[in-house]
């Protein structure tokens, strides 16, 4: 009887230790679209590389979990989260009222400035410069805006009363503005790259249209993970993580935005 009891106890302990070990080492599946370097991108060997990859890895350490980066089209990130194919979205996703209907957002960890890519002929005709007030920019009659459905590229012009051509691809939006089929595309840092490859046909309207709060998204009701994520975000500066990100990525930000005076603080701070 004693032997049987000890054997049973041993089995229970082994199962408990195995469960604890699994809990500590199971992966955190992080969804992001690896097309937006230097935030979410890939290195020359095709491995995930970027500011938000580093943030995801640091979050994994905070949670005691391995990190699995799940490369997912941006428009499919929320559906993937709802289907539980991923555990969290860390991918330059702005916190919007529309998205808050389907996911739970963390506190902001990055702050983006919303700008616009504008067809050059349209900009020249309407004298659009960075000194133009935002209200005047959105008071130009018959402006043809374009943007990905469900994104700020659609919601912001709509808030000013414009009808917006909704599409599903940034590449399509870029081509439409370059060719003049559309006049303007509202967005964040990805527009700088579009302009860099189309300098003869586009300009950047850099007067900040809005401040975009970037949050991590978890499935609705996952309050346990959300609490831990917010704890992590609250310590990003004091833990030294942000300083390390500055050292590793300031140069990439300068190159991406084609401005030697621009640093990662542009996205880490509300005041930049």
Wavefront OBJ file of the C-alpha trace (Angstrom):
o trace
v 0.000 0.000 0.000
v 2.794 2.413 0.967
v 4.678 1.625 -2.237
v 1.593 2.267 -4.340
v 0.998 5.575 -2.588
v 4.595 6.683 -3.152
v 4.441 5.676 -6.798
v 1.234 7.646 -7.254
v 2.712 10.671 -5.513
v 5.794 10.484 -7.726
v 3.659 10.421 -10.865
v 1.660 13.441 -9.654
v 4.838 15.383 -8.937
v 6.282 14.542 -12.336
v 3.104 15.686 -14.062
v 3.137 18.903 -12.047
v 6.772 19.630 -12.884
v 6.156 18.843 -16.553
v 3.183 21.222 -16.630
v 5.230 23.965 -14.961
v 8.085 23.454 -17.396
v 5.704 23.604 -20.347
v 4.136 26.793 -19.004
v 7.554 28.423 -18.737
v 8.794 27.433 -22.191
v 5.683 27.460 -24.383
v 5.821 29.942 -27.223
v 4.210 33.349 -27.399
v 2.904 33.506 -30.956
v 3.352 37.083 -32.132
v 1.552 38.167 -35.282
v 3.094 40.880 -37.457
v 3.479 41.732 -41.130
v 7.179 41.481 -42.004
v 7.095 44.029 -44.809
v 7.596 47.207 -42.823
v 11.266 47.525 -41.927
v 12.715 48.891 -39.674
v 9.729 48.161 -37.424
v 8.658 44.740 -38.689
v 10.930 43.366 -41.388
v 13.511 40.763 -42.311
v 17.301 40.702 -42.509
v 19.363 39.606 -45.522
v 18.905 35.968 -44.527
v 15.142 36.253 -44.327
v 15.027 36.200 -40.533
v 12.630 38.559 -38.707
v 14.431 41.802 -37.899
v 13.178 45.127 -36.648
v 12.306 47.364 -33.738
v 9.092 45.535 -32.930
v 10.773 42.149 -33.259
v 13.172 43.281 -30.527
v 10.231 44.495 -28.446
v 8.476 41.145 -28.925
v 11.592 39.243 -27.838
v 11.886 41.426 -24.727
v 8.216 40.790 -23.941
v 8.861 37.058 -24.275
v 11.663 37.309 -21.712
v 9.335 39.248 -19.414
v 6.709 36.506 -19.702
v 9.198 33.638 -19.537
v 8.155 32.387 -22.959
v 9.872 31.686 -26.238
v 8.726 33.985 -29.039
v 7.418 32.674 -32.346
v 7.019 35.366 -34.991
v 4.037 34.584 -37.225
v 4.306 36.539 -40.483
v 0.755 37.601 -41.376
v -0.712 40.094 -43.839
v -1.647 43.217 -41.891
v -5.296 43.008 -42.917
v -5.448 39.417 -41.609
v -3.846 40.022 -38.197
v -7.086 40.581 -36.284
v -8.846 37.574 -37.890
v -5.799 35.443 -37.001
v -6.018 36.650 -33.410
v -9.731 35.881 -33.244
v -9.098 32.355 -34.598
v -6.384 31.937 -31.927
v -3.733 31.306 -34.569
v -1.652 33.932 -32.750
v -1.612 35.131 -29.129
v -0.833 38.803 -29.643
v -0.359 41.398 -32.371
v 2.787 43.529 -32.179
v 2.937 45.258 -35.519
v 2.479 49.038 -35.662
v -1.268 48.669 -35.187
v -2.929 51.952 -34.328
v -5.537 51.965 -31.580
v -8.849 52.884 -33.185
v -12.471 52.734 -32.054
v -13.267 50.342 -34.893
v -10.533 47.883 -33.931
v -11.427 48.133 -30.239
v -14.745 46.508 -31.128
v -12.924 43.258 -31.950
v -9.692 43.182 -29.886
v -8.377 44.407 -26.540
v -5.511 46.889 -26.850
v -2.648 47.474 -24.455
v -1.458 50.890 -23.411
v 0.497 52.631 -26.225
v 4.143 51.676 -26.676
v 4.876 53.729 -29.819
v 3.528 57.061 -31.017
v 3.264 57.663 -34.731
v 2.634 60.909 -36.526
v 0.093 60.629 -39.302
v 1.192 62.264 -42.569
v 0.171 61.977 -46.228
v 1.617 60.936 -49.569
v 0.299 63.314 -52.230
v 0.449 63.220 -56.012
v 2.942 65.931 -57.029
v 0.818 67.517 -59.769
v -2.147 67.715 -57.401
v 0.072 69.199 -54.662
v 1.571 71.800 -57.012
v -1.856 72.813 -58.305
v -3.179 73.335 -54.765
v 0.056 74.767 -53.296
v 0.332 72.003 -50.695
v 3.364 72.433 -48.419
v 4.200 71.372 -44.875
v 3.174 74.856 -43.714
v -0.397 74.280 -44.852
v -2.672 73.844 -41.797
v -4.308 70.443 -41.476
v -7.759 72.017 -41.636
v -6.900 73.645 -44.966
v -5.395 70.412 -46.320
v -8.680 68.656 -45.631
v -10.671 71.529 -47.081
v -9.437 71.031 -50.647
v -12.526 70.150 -52.640
v -12.841 66.921 -54.611
v -9.656 65.347 -53.223
v -9.579 61.671 -54.155
v -8.289 59.795 -51.112
v -7.382 56.104 -51.163
v -6.552 53.632 -48.398
v -6.773 50.112 -47.017
v -10.223 49.314 -45.698
v -10.415 49.556 -41.908
v -7.264 51.651 -41.619
v -6.648 55.284 -40.696
v -6.072 55.955 -44.393
v -9.833 55.563 -44.740
v -11.183 56.678 -41.368
v -9.343 60.017 -41.135
v -10.447 61.443 -44.526
v -13.937 60.106 -43.842
v -14.015 62.067 -40.590
v -13.586 65.214 -42.726
v -16.474 64.231 -44.971
v -14.581 62.638 -47.876
v -15.520 59.478 -49.689
v -12.475 57.215 -49.787
v -11.586 54.535 -52.327
v -11.005 51.408 -50.212
v -8.512 48.789 -51.361
v -6.647 45.861 -49.742
v -3.017 46.542 -50.665
v -0.520 49.302 -49.888
v 1.115 48.627 -53.253
v -2.142 49.410 -55.032
v -2.600 52.610 -53.024
v 0.943 53.700 -53.830
v 0.478 53.066 -57.552
v -2.814 54.969 -57.597
v -1.229 58.077 -56.059
v 1.879 57.845 -58.241
v -0.191 57.665 -61.427
v -2.587 60.389 -60.311
v -5.635 58.136 -60.281
v -5.876 59.108 -56.600
v -4.666 62.334 -55.047
v -3.582 61.421 -51.524
v -2.879 58.537 -49.151
v -2.925 59.129 -45.389
v -0.626 56.974 -43.254
v 2.491 56.747 -41.119
v 6.166 55.895 -41.651
v 5.577 53.504 -44.562
v 4.718 56.493 -46.761
v 8.289 57.801 -46.568
v 9.528 54.725 -48.391
v 6.842 55.105 -51.037
v 7.889 58.705 -51.598
v 11.588 57.799 -51.758
v 10.955 55.532 -54.741
v 8.602 58.021 -56.419
v 10.150 61.430 -55.772
v 9.299 62.796 -59.207
v 5.601 62.027 -58.909
v 4.816 62.461 -55.187
v 5.471 64.741 -52.231
v 5.193 64.180 -48.483
v 2.788 66.324 -46.499
v 4.578 66.138 -43.131
v 2.501 68.476 -41.014
v 1.195 65.937 -38.437
v -2.447 65.218 -39.188
v -3.009 63.162 -36.052
v -1.095 61.314 -33.374
v -1.392 57.556 -33.838
v -1.216 55.521 -30.636
v 0.294 52.094 -31.332
v -0.789 49.283 -29.030
v -0.372 45.541 -28.723
v -3.614 43.642 -29.331
v -4.841 40.501 -27.595
v -8.034 38.533 -28.018
v -10.996 40.123 -26.269
v -11.285 38.879 -22.708
v -7.644 37.801 -22.348
v -7.212 40.060 -19.313
v -4.394 38.010 -17.796
v -2.075 38.469 -20.783
v -3.147 42.092 -21.224
v -2.230 42.910 -17.620
v 1.251 41.403 -18.038
v 1.737 43.223 -21.347
v 0.852 46.574 -19.767
v 3.294 45.879 -16.926
v 5.991 45.267 -19.537
v 5.162 48.444 -21.464
v 5.257 50.547 -18.299
v 8.877 49.458 -17.742
v 10.211 49.807 -21.285
v 11.998 53.065 -20.430
v 13.128 52.303 -16.861
v 14.350 48.816 -17.771
v 16.732 50.220 -20.376
v 14.917 48.582 -23.293
v 14.156 51.883 -25.005
v 17.772 53.007 -24.676
v 18.924 49.783 -26.311
v 16.385 50.281 -29.098
v 17.725 53.806 -29.630
v 21.295 52.501 -29.947
v 20.306 49.723 -32.315
v 17.796 51.525 -34.527
v 18.374 55.298 -34.598
v 20.435 55.035 -37.773
v 17.811 52.887 -39.471
v 15.133 55.460 -38.625
v 17.253 58.235 -40.155
v 17.692 56.204 -43.314
v 14.026 55.204 -43.487
v 12.745 58.756 -43.092
v 15.591 60.278 -45.139
v 16.316 62.758 -42.342
v 19.582 62.799 -40.358
v 17.851 64.706 -37.567
v 15.196 62.050 -37.043
v 15.658 59.392 -34.345
v 13.595 56.660 -32.735
v 12.460 59.201 -30.134
v 10.120 60.483 -32.847
v 8.121 57.294 -32.170
v 8.933 56.730 -28.486
v 7.812 60.161 -27.318
v 4.663 62.215 -27.569
v 6.712 65.420 -27.715
v 8.928 64.786 -30.759
l 1 2 3 4 5 6 7 8 9 10 11 12 13 14 15 16 17 18 19 20 21 22 23 24 25 26 27 28 29 30 31 32 33 34 35 36 37 38 39 40 41 42 43 44 45 46 47 48 49 50 51 52 53 54 55 56 57 58 59 60 61 62 63 64 65 66 67 68 69 70 71 72 73 74 75 76 77 78 79 80 81 82 83 84 85 86 87 88 89 90 91 92 93 94 95 96 97 98 99 100 101 102 103 104 105 106 107 108 109 110 111 112 113 114 115 116 117 118 119 120 121 122 123 124 125 126 127 128 129 130 131 132 133 134 135 136 137 138 139 140 141 142 143 144 145 146 147 148 149 150 151 152 153 154 155 156 157 158 159 160 161 162 163 164 165 166 167 168 169 170 171 172 173 174 175 176 177 178 179 180 181 182 183 184 185 186 187 188 189 190 191 192 193 194 195 196 197 198 199 200 201 202 203 204 205 206 207 208 209 210 211 212 213 214 215 216 217 218 219 220 221 222 223 224 225 226 227 228 229 230 231 232 233 234 235 236 237 238 239 240 241 242 243 244 245 246 247 248 249 250 251 252 253 254 255 256 257 258 259 260 261 262 263 264 265 266 267 268 269 270 271 272
